[in-house]
Amino acid sequence: MVNILCGLGNPGLRYQNTRHNIGFEAIERLTERYPVIESGRANGFAFQKIATTVDDWFLVKPETFMNRSGWAAVEALTMFNAEPAQLFVIVDDFNIPLGRIRLRRSGSDGGHKGLISIIESLETDCFPRLRLGIGPLPEYCRENTDLIPEFVLGTFSQSEREIVDKMITLGIEALVELIDHGLEPAIRQFNNRNVFPTPDQ
């Protein structure tokens, strides 16, 4: 079976290290855990095939910019002959507190432009995703939602960066569980985990 891990972000140096690009960061960090055995570019995305013990896994980074992520997702599914349920999206989420991760089998877009584009392009929201928390939104964004792009395209402070690095590490552990054992075990073990341990974790 072919599976696709698609990290969302914007291409180019201008957008590196921004809140909106932690999906890209997760994809890049995952190659530290699995050898890359093939890489290339196709219509609207870059891809890498990683060496795993089960199935075929491709890492995908759209090059279409966030608001057109759906076009790249469709192209990837077509190229690799996969269904939406085999597309696992990694995405930032300002509705989740910084440091928390959330796994979902499917669901709404949550106001995320990349997910909106993918859902519209696939005509379904039935694809799994890993949400990486970057919230909450600052007060100026809650007062004026037109300023949300300014927030998500901004960079993390030094103290936030330390949390983000730990969160991505936690997200990578969830993705390794997903790859090695499947979605359901990953959900049971990692859903709603936080880099700040609570008594039930």
Secondary structure per residue as TSV (DSSP state, phi and psi in degrees):
chain	resnum	aa	ss	phi	psi
A	1	M	-	360.0	140.9
A	2	V	E	-94.1	134.6
A	3	N	E	-129.8	146.6
A	4	I	E	-124.7	126.0
A	5	L	E	-102.8	114.6
A	6	C	E	-114.4	106.8
A	7	G	E	-88.4	129.3
A	8	L	-	-90.8	147.8
A	9	G	-	175.9	-174.6
A	10	N	-	-114.4	135.5
A	11	P	-	-75.0	156.2
A	12	G	S	104.8	153.1
A	13	L	G	-60.6	-31.8
A	14	R	G	-58.0	-30.8
A	15	Y	G	-104.0	0.6
A	16	Q	T	-61.5	141.7
A	17	N	T	68.1	12.8
A	18	T	B	-85.5	163.5
A	19	R	G	-58.9	-36.9
A	20	H	G	-71.8	-8.8
A	21	N	G	-109.3	13.8
A	22	I	H	-71.7	-17.4
A	23	G	H	-63.7	-42.1
A	24	F	H	-61.7	-44.0
A	25	E	H	-59.7	-41.9
A	26	A	H	-62.6	-42.2
A	27	I	H	-60.8	-44.4
A	28	E	H	-64.8	-39.7
A	29	R	H	-69.4	-29.0
A	30	L	H	-66.1	-27.2
A	31	T	T	-70.7	-10.6
A	32	E	T	-78.1	-16.1
A	33	R	T	-101.2	-24.8
A	34	Y	S	-131.7	133.2
A	35	P	-	-62.7	142.2
A	36	V	E	-89.3	125.0
A	37	I	E	-109.6	-7.8
A	38	E	E	-160.4	144.2
A	39	S	E	-149.1	157.6
A	40	G	E	177.3	-172.9
A	41	R	E	-130.1	146.3
A	42	A	E	-134.1	-163.6
A	43	N	T	-68.3	100.0
A	44	G	T	88.8	4.2
A	45	F	E	-157.6	156.0
A	46	A	E	-102.9	149.2
A	47	F	E	-141.6	156.2
A	48	Q	E	-138.7	136.4
A	49	K	E	-98.3	130.2
A	50	I	E	-106.5	153.4
A	51	A	-	-85.1	114.2
A	52	T	-	-128.7	167.2
A	53	T	S	-87.6	-10.5
A	54	V	S	-134.0	137.7
A	55	D	S	55.0	-176.8
A	56	D	E	-107.2	127.8
A	57	W	E	-121.6	127.9
A	58	F	E	-116.8	135.0
A	59	L	E	-97.0	130.0
A	60	V	E	-126.4	135.9
A	61	K	E	-124.5	110.2
A	62	P	E	-60.6	144.2
A	63	E	S	-115.0	22.9
A	64	T	S	-101.5	2.4
A	65	F	-	72.7	153.6
A	66	M	G	-53.2	-46.1
A	67	N	G	-68.9	-9.7
A	68	R	G	-120.4	27.5
A	69	S	H	-59.1	-31.7
A	70	G	H	-61.0	-37.2
A	71	W	H	-62.6	-43.9
A	72	A	H	-66.2	-38.4
A	73	A	H	-62.6	-43.7
A	74	V	H	-62.9	-43.4
A	75	E	H	-62.4	-39.6
A	76	A	H	-67.2	-44.5
A	77	L	H	-60.8	-39.9
A	78	T	H	-66.7	-46.4
A	79	M	H	-62.9	-42.0
A	80	F	T	-96.1	6.3
A	81	N	T	54.6	52.7
A	82	A	-	-120.5	160.9
A	83	E	-	-100.1	160.9
A	84	P	G	-52.4	-35.7
A	85	A	G	-65.2	-15.1
A	86	Q	G	-98.1	6.3
A	87	L	E	-102.6	115.6
A	88	F	E	-109.5	115.1
A	89	V	E	-97.8	135.3
A	90	I	E	-111.7	123.9
A	91	V	E	-148.0	147.5
A	92	D	E	-75.5	154.7
A	93	D	E	-148.1	113.8
A	94	F	E	-80.0	-4.3
A	95	N	E	-84.9	-7.2
A	96	I	E	-114.1	137.3
A	97	P	E	-60.4	147.3
A	98	L	T	-54.2	128.9
A	99	G	T	102.4	-14.7
A	100	R	B	-101.4	142.1
A	101	I	E	-115.0	153.8
A	102	R	E	-142.9	125.5
A	103	L	E	-99.0	138.8
A	104	R	E	-139.6	142.7
A	105	R	S	-75.0	-30.3
A	106	S	S	-166.2	-173.9
A	107	G	-	145.7	-178.4
A	108	S	-	-76.1	174.6
A	109	D	-	-80.1	-18.5
A	110	G	T	62.5	18.8
A	111	G	T	84.1	5.3
A	112	H	-	-85.1	123.4
A	113	K	H	-62.6	-34.1
A	114	G	H	-67.2	-43.3
A	115	L	H	-67.8	-37.1
A	116	I	H	-56.9	-46.9
A	117	S	H	-63.4	-42.3
A	118	I	H	-67.2	-45.1
A	119	I	H	-61.1	-42.8
A	120	E	H	-66.5	-40.0
A	121	S	H	-71.7	-39.2
A	122	L	H	-84.0	-16.0
A	123	E	T	60.2	33.4
A	124	T	-	-162.0	151.6
A	125	D	-	-108.2	13.9
A	126	C	-	-88.5	65.7
A	127	F	S	-141.3	142.0
A	128	P	-	-72.6	158.0
A	129	R	E	-153.1	152.2
A	130	L	E	-112.1	117.8
A	131	R	E	-98.8	131.2
A	132	L	E	-109.9	118.7
A	133	G	E	-69.6	132.1
A	134	I	E	-125.6	7.8
A	135	G	E	-87.9	-176.1
A	136	P	-	-81.0	166.0
A	137	L	-	-64.1	141.9
A	138	P	-	-67.2	162.7
A	139	E	H	-57.6	-37.8
A	140	Y	H	-64.8	-27.9
A	141	C	H	-78.4	-33.5
A	142	R	H	-69.7	-30.3
A	143	E	H	-79.6	-29.4
A	144	N	-	-143.2	98.1
A	145	T	G	-65.6	-16.1
A	146	D	G	-64.9	-15.9
A	147	L	G	-93.1	0.4
A	148	I	H	-59.3	-42.3
A	149	P	H	-56.0	-35.9
A	150	E	H	-61.0	-38.6
A	151	F	H	-70.3	-51.2
A	152	V	H	-70.2	-23.4
A	153	L	T	-92.8	5.7
A	154	G	S	-87.4	168.0
A	155	T	B	-98.1	161.6
A	156	F	-	-78.4	148.2
A	157	S	-	-70.8	169.1
A	158	Q	H	-61.4	-42.4
A	159	S	H	-67.8	-37.4
A	160	E	H	-67.0	-36.9
A	161	R	H	-59.7	-37.7
A	162	E	H	-63.2	-39.8
A	163	I	H	-68.1	-43.5
A	164	V	H	-59.0	-44.3
A	165	D	H	-60.2	-41.7
A	166	K	H	-67.5	-37.5
A	167	M	H	-65.7	-43.2
A	168	I	H	-64.0	-39.0
A	169	T	H	-59.5	-43.5
A	170	L	H	-63.2	-41.8
A	171	G	H	-62.2	-38.4
A	172	I	H	-63.3	-41.1
A	173	E	H	-61.3	-38.5
A	174	A	H	-65.4	-40.4
A	175	L	H	-68.5	-36.7
A	176	V	H	-62.6	-42.4
A	177	E	H	-62.7	-41.0
A	178	L	H	-59.8	-49.9
A	179	I	H	-64.3	-45.0
A	180	D	H	-80.1	-31.4
A	181	H	H	-130.3	-10.0
A	182	G	-	109.6	168.2
A	183	L	H	-66.3	-46.0
A	184	E	H	-61.9	-46.3
A	185	P	H	-60.0	-37.2
A	186	A	H	-65.2	-41.1
A	187	I	H	-63.8	-45.8
A	188	R	H	-61.5	-38.0
A	189	Q	H	-86.2	-32.5
A	190	F	H	-119.4	-10.2
A	191	N	T	-60.4	131.3
A	192	N	T	63.2	24.4
A	193	R	-	-72.0	156.4
A	194	N	B	-135.0	144.3
A	195	V	S	-69.7	-15.8
A	196	F	S	-98.3	102.8
A	197	P	-	-59.3	140.9
A	198	T	-	-116.5	165.3
A	199	P	T	-56.2	-25.9
A	200	D	T	-92.0	8.1
A	201	Q	-	-113.6	360.0
